[in-house]
Amino acid sequence: MSDDGLKKIISHAKEYGFVFPSSEIYDGLSAAYDYGQLGSELKNNIKQYWWTAMVRMNENIVGIDAAIFMHPTTWKASGHVDAFNDPLIDNKDSKKRYRADVLIEEHIAKIEAKIQKDVTKAAKRFEDAFDEAQFRDTNPQVLRRQGEIDDINARFKAAMDADDLAAVKTLIEDLGITCPVSGSGNWTDVRQFNLMFKTELGAVSGDSGVVYLRPETAQGIFVNYLNVQKSGRMKLPFGIAQIGKAFRNEIIARQFIFRMREFEQMEMQFFIKPGTQEEWYNHWKEARIKWHKALGLGEENYRFHDHVKLAHYADAACDIEFNFPMGFKELEGIHSRTDFDLKQHEEFSNKKLRYFDPETQESYVPYVLETSIGLDRMFLAVLSSALREETLEDGSERTVMAIPFALAPVKAAVLPLIKKDGLPEKAREVLAQLQLHHNVQYDEKDAIGRRYRRQDAIGTPLCITVDHDTLNDHAVTVRNRDTMQQERIAIADLNAYVDGLVSMASLFQA
Ligand code: ATP
């Protein structure tokens, strides 16, 4: 899918009440969006899927809900005041602003695409005899291109490590990177820009009243490490999970809900014994990719991407990337954060943040493994892989959102075949029976075919039709969104039938 694909998703999301531009009657606010009546349901379901997998299914993981405002020293200790910057650069001709690191990454992606083309071509030529690993290791052209990528990565890392922004600019110039709008390579110097939003607390003005909107939820977990460990009598290894809003003054916020200035994160910090980080890093990589794949959005749509330039706190890090309409992009980060955060908070707060290990009788600062996923990006991943146009056997077309059943905003629609003969009353009885367990809609307007189409377009897995026979046989016809097969189900068995298909539990039974 292309940018065109993204446009289709944006307009479908708006038309059906998933996502609206923020304060649209005032022409919107850039990089802020509102979730509508169906979007908020889908978002809640994604949260529930994550919370169940992390908190409910793990005896040693608990959840918290920390405040967005935190003591400002938190952000000194975490490094955000001094180092939560993005390098920005402007094109003097188009006056467009870019992230310098993104320009370089996109240049690398173009070289990677060329390598991929070479591989695909060779695979076609050699057919069954093709050995991709060997080809990548020996083909001179691929090796030259890979060397080019390694060289760019090394130069970029060295420049950033040395805080040498002039070298970043030289790299952009040497690579011949031009502005996609003006086509020119007439760049300003590279500058650092801090991404935290600042505001003032109460009536105090000046520096003493400054507070920040949190740029990540993780620090709310670190500062509560001891509170949770002691009050919950937690033993290492254990985790603390949290879902909440985060704010970043992104330099460029484009691509719909992929990069916003106000967004939501689902983060989990797993506290472990120093020295076991590699084992837990691999454990969480595997657990998280399994969580994603269980949704059935297509295994080929995920890949791991190892970080070249590690953040100041990390000793290993990777992203789970998803094949969004704009290509493979970061969906979730998995970071081995060492004892960096807790040590920093010890130093800045003068409080001990240790763990007393009853087995070894030692006291130490735990290491931390983090999994961090953007809820809005997950929402976009679901939406973009779900939306499709289908031509049916009879030649007619339908727009269907093949959202995984368990995540669908509306699980079932109850439809009386016609608006009289006691069918609406019977349908409302069926509705009441399901309502307590699932989000269910009632619809009696228009012909049944049109009602099916409306439900397909919002991703409702089941349409339950009440017809004249229902009054005698106490059964209903259930149509499956994906197969479009219809089945006659007794009303007495309906709750169990619906449950079996749409409950969250089905995602954990793979
Ligand atoms: P990127 O490189 O795309 O800016 P990041 O590496 O800064 O992301 P992290 O700090 O690791 O992101 O944040 C964890 C997760 O939070 C990301 O994987 C992403 O899903 C989500 N996220 C980060 N920034 C945004 C944003 N501006 N809008 C929406 N989601 C975001």
Residues whose N, C-alpha, C, O or C-beta is under 5 A from the ligand:
A	BS01	ATP	I257 F258 R259 M260 F263 E330 L331 E332 G333 S372 I373 G374 D376 R377
